[in-house]
Amino acid sequence: MPRQERAPDRSNALISTLNATLKRREAKAARRRLTILPKTAVDFSSNDFLSLGTSSAYRDRFLSHVNNAPKSFPFASGGSRLLDGNSEYAEDLERFVADFHDAPSALLFNSGYDANVGVLSSIPQPGDVILHDELIHASAHEGMRLSRAGRRTAFAHSSPESLKQALQAEIEQDHKVVAGNRNVFIVIESIYSMDGDVAPIKEFVKVVDELLPSGNGYFMVDEAHATGVFGPRGAGVVQGLGVQDRMFIRVHTFGKALASHGAVVLCDPSVKDYLINYARTLIYTTALGFPFLASIRTSYELLSSGQTESSQRIVQENIQRLRMCLNDLKVHPTVMFEVDHFPNSPILSLRTAFPRELAAACQKHGYVVRAIMAPTVPEGRERVRVCLHAGNTPEEIDGLVRTIQSWLDSVGRRDTKL
């Protein structure tokens, strides 16, 4: 028999293309990698603001929930919520979370990313308008990209005046907007993950009330970085301001200060029913299993009983200590170094021309901070992101500041020689 020619291995060509793409990213110092931190590292990077992830109170209560589950109770969800993944436990948890957040109803999602994509891809109707803060999370951008909204417009970060200008432009362009026949969604976060600043939500509400008297302006606010840290018992910025009735959608996530996994959408019962029918990130995914539901329940029991209030106070004490220490830093006149920080926020930015170098110096001494580069933040706004936690000690904070001072001194000496 004649020998058959082997078809060319196209997979090798594809792998070569992928590797070449990664090399180009490597050349720009932008290649991402998974890392494992040493056990001795001091955490100034994670979003575990209340340090519940290492809390014995959290762990003991969580294990109690798990160990006291009925013998026949399945730990796996078994499927999507619409098929075999629902349970009385999940529905009771949703009611508990809704009550805590003073919301009409709640719907669990597998992550904050899934919640934002599910909401924004399904709720805006054809022809509707979305106005969004320019610094909203990538998940919101993905949801908007999949939505049927007619127009999507960014306004300047946390600027009521910019929102007003954007909304006025929509009104002038389309009479249906001011007549109340076109829905306008205003998409914001309560606390922004990179800058740590708090949105001027009341001012935004005032703008919308003034320009949309028909009531067709709908706020969607992501409270991911506020959950557990801001507001009464950690209920969030919105409840701290008392404007929960003005928010059409609130998203709270559990993977940051609550040391768990998943997210919840707080909304009207009709909106919940709509999401159950149209949010693809809910419909076509396996539901959270019992251990995740139990961990969420554990966090909310600690919040609602006030057991995390001492941790919230310690976070604020740590914030004030670090702020004072950073204010005392000695910076050479030739060195660009600025501290960006919103009062009471556990997230700080150290802006420098050499963020990777500063982050590496801190990590070398066992303090885990991260350099945040474009496109995660806008070009020219690169920084080292620092997060404070209830578990950080005064000695750790002082040690981090000494390391930063040492690095600033070395950069200053280097600049002087040049």
Summary of the structure (lengths in Angstrom):
residues: 418
radius of gyration: 23.9
end to end distance: 75.4
largest distance: 84.5
contacts: 1360
relative contact order: 0.15
helix: 45%
strand: 15%
